[in-house]
């Protein structure tokens, strides 16, 4: 008996869609930038520079309270020295 021929499926190529990139301007206009800036010293930590750190979750509250206490005491000492 002759063997039956088996048709192999032909793989079709998939067309990939090309995403168009939108160029954004690197700088905001002077008007837009000045209206969005926050005044110095109006943040949670009173204008001091901040840094992101990783801490254990169970210590988060204690560290926040400690930091806020330190900032308040620093403000009080600078105000009393004036």
C-alpha positions in Angstrom: 0.0 0.0 0.0 1.3 3.4 -0.8 1.8 5.9 2.0 -0.6 8.9 2.1 1.1 12.2 1.6 0.8 14.5 4.5 0.4 18.2 3.8 2.6 20.3 6.0 1.0 23.6 7.1 2.7 26.6 5.8 3.5 29.3 8.3 2.2 32.7 7.4 4.3 35.7 8.2 2.7 38.1 10.7 2.9 41.8 9.8 4.0 43.9 12.8 2.5 47.3 13.1 5.0 50.1 13.6 4.2 52.5 16.3 4.8 56.1 15.4 6.9 58.0 18.0 5.7 61.4 19.1 8.5 63.8 19.8 7.9 65.8 22.9 9.6 69.1 23.6 12.3 68.7 26.2 11.4 71.9 28.1 8.2 73.6 29.1 7.5 77.1 28.1 8.4 79.7 30.7 4.8 80.5 31.4 3.7 76.9 31.9 6.7 76.2 34.1 6.2 79.2 36.4 2.6 78.5 37.0 3.2 74.9 38.1 6.0 75.4 40.5 5.4 75.2 44.2 6.7 77.9 46.5 9.9 77.0 48.4 9.1 75.8 51.9 5.5 74.9 51.3 6.0 71.2 51.3 5.7 68.6 54.0 9.3 69.0 55.1 9.5 72.8 54.8 11.8 73.3 51.8 14.5 70.9 52.9 15.8 68.6 50.3 14.5 65.0 50.5 15.8 61.6 49.5 13.9 58.4 48.8 15.0 55.5 51.0 13.7 52.0 51.5 12.7 51.1 55.1 10.8 48.2 56.6 7.1 48.7 56.6 6.7 48.3 60.3 9.1 51.2 60.9 7.5 53.6 58.5 5.3 55.4 61.0 8.0 55.8 63.5 10.5 57.2 60.9 7.9 59.7 59.6 7.1 60.9 63.1 10.9 61.2 63.9 11.6 63.1 60.7 8.7 65.6 61.2 9.8 66.1 64.8 13.3 66.9 63.6 12.1 69.3 61.0 9.9 71.2 63.5 12.7 71.4 66.0 15.1 72.7 63.3 12.5 75.4 62.3 12.0 76.4 65.9 15.8 76.8 66.5 16.3 78.9 63.3 13.3 81.1 64.1 14.5 81.7 67.7 18.0 82.6 66.5 16.7 85.4 64.3 
